[in-house]
């Protein structure tokens, strides 16, 4: 849901940047446009644009999406600096002198928002795929453990008679979590060798799907 919201927010920021660029171009090409009305109209969209981008970055921070935080941090710092220095408003008396700088700024922002938009779409498409891979891997482990029940039973039959007071069921309940843990470690080294990459892309999926429960005990990688 985080990246779906990020895609929608990026689309809104893209349309905002296009609106600013078109307004600057109209003022540059047509002399009859009132610069005071234009500045008032643009100032009404400037703070909401900064607020939306800042809110999206805060959501990435809460979701521990470090790559997205690093991607958005420079623009957040730039917007905060403009607000602190009170340089975010368009001045009607200076608009013709600073028009070129404003157009350049929003062309750069438009390129940044487009890159972010496609990156968030990629993340939206990647997380369900990783979830499916992780779920299939968990089911594979569960089937393997179910098939290995005879191995556990044989191990108990061979080992239990050597101990006078060995209770077969209690021995099996003590032995099984150890075998589950060993199988999970082996699986994580072989079939999920790219686990750090999956964890980086979708940490919430990595945390929830890589746990396997046997009876009343759970073992997590």
Secondary structure as the mmCIF struct_conf table of DSSP 4:
data_model
#
loop_
_struct_conf.conf_type_id
_struct_conf.id
_struct_conf.beg_label_comp_id
_struct_conf.beg_label_asym_id
_struct_conf.beg_label_seq_id
_struct_conf.end_label_comp_id
_struct_conf.end_label_asym_id
_struct_conf.end_label_seq_id
HELX_RH_AL_P HELX_RH_AL_P1 UNK A 2 UNK A 29
TURN_TY1_P TURN_TY1_P1 UNK A 31 UNK A 32
BEND BEND1 UNK A 33 UNK A 33
HELX_RH_AL_P HELX_RH_AL_P2 UNK A 35 UNK A 62
TURN_TY1_P TURN_TY1_P2 UNK A 63 UNK A 64
HELX_RH_AL_P HELX_RH_AL_P3 UNK A 66 UNK A 84
TURN_TY1_P TURN_TY1_P3 UNK A 85 UNK A 86
BEND BEND2 UNK A 89 UNK A 89
HELX_LH_PP_P HELX_LH_PP_P1 UNK A 90 UNK A 91
TURN_TY1_P TURN_TY1_P4 UNK A 92 UNK A 97
BEND BEND3 UNK A 98 UNK A 98
HELX_RH_AL_P HELX_RH_AL_P4 UNK A 99 UNK A 147
TURN_TY1_P TURN_TY1_P5 UNK A 148 UNK A 148
HELX_RH_AL_P HELX_RH_AL_P5 UNK A 149 UNK A 160
TURN_TY1_P TURN_TY1_P6 UNK A 161 UNK A 162
BEND BEND4 UNK A 163 UNK A 163
TURN_TY1_P TURN_TY1_P7 UNK A 164 UNK A 165
HELX_RH_AL_P HELX_RH_AL_P6 UNK A 168 UNK A 190
TURN_TY1_P TURN_TY1_P8 UNK A 191 UNK A 194
HELX_RH_AL_P HELX_RH_AL_P7 UNK A 195 UNK A 201
HELX_RH_AL_P HELX_RH_AL_P8 UNK A 203 UNK A 209
BEND BEND5 UNK A 210 UNK A 210
STRN STRN1 UNK A 211 UNK A 214
TURN_TY1_P TURN_TY1_P9 UNK A 215 UNK A 216
STRN STRN2 UNK A 217 UNK A 220
#
